[in-house]
Amino acid sequence: MPVPAHRLVGGPVPAFNLQNQFGETISAAGLGQGRHFLVFYPFAFSRVCTAELAVLERLRPELEEAGVGIHAVSVDHKFALRAYAAEQGIGFDLLADFWPHGAVARAFDCFDETQGRALRSTFLVAGGRVLHHFASDVGEARREQDYRAAVVQFPA
């Protein structure tokens, strides 16, 4: 099912400062000019999220070769994300949108107010702008080919 255009595409990346699983602060401004996927997902340690992030970890060398970084964002605490990354062998940033709860997901219009979680939404950003967006339903993983297509469609 095609994903409708997202209101942020073409506009500035919403400002954010989040801690990764090691307590390091990652900010929108700190992403610089390079391309990055901001991958919002509901929860660490859940079945579909774990499968999705495993695919991203497998794709990571290919994406890095293309000059694209990965930053996955959930409402989990940084300490939970550290344990999750270690258990799953994840080598990219897991960002904690823990407090204020879901504030960054809200800024990106991908927060489920009823369930208190991020929705499955991916943004390709570069140079402070949102270049592309794709998403899937909460119970459905995003497609690997959508990441590859975005990298090709929006070259460095």
C-alpha angles and dihedrals in degrees: 000000000000116000115235118242112274121229093233096058109112093015135093121293108255110253115257142163115195133166119237125218090281096051094255115141116241116191136186089239091049092059088077124187098324125101119262136176113224102201115192115198133170106241143345115243093031121125102243094038092051091051092047095049090047088057090050091050089052090049093045097094091049092048093045089050087055090049097253123134126205126222116174117200128202137153091250122118118259091245092055089047091052091054091044094050091049093047094047098038093240113171101185130077119286106197123208113225086178104127129058076028110250095343094142093044087052091051088054092046093242105109123116103218093190096053098029095233142111117261123233100271130144127199126190107209134181136165092006093304133107106237103176144359136200133166146174137206117281093255094044127076119231115252120261091221091060090065092049093046092052092052090052095042093051107037123186 
